[in-house]
Amino acid sequence: MTSILLIPIAGMSWTYAMVAVVGGAWFVWEALRLQAAARRAEAAARPMRMFVVSNAYLALLFAAVAIDTLVKY
């Protein structure tokens, strides 16, 4: 959740803040789902899904940084 540190340090606006908070919550939720499935030793534990979610989260975060920068100027 270090992505939230950009809000006060880099002066990001609410656009980035919303993407960082909601995206971070989504990422943590998926990580907890994977952990729970792994603890139950289910065949449904899909680590590749976590990889896809992490890539989507980073893409959304970088897009939010770009949009936030463009909206400011």
Secondary structure as UniProt FT lines:
FT   HELIX           2..5
FT   HELIX           6..10
FT   HELIX           14..39
FT   TURN            40..41
FT   TURN            43..44
FT   HELIX           47..72
//
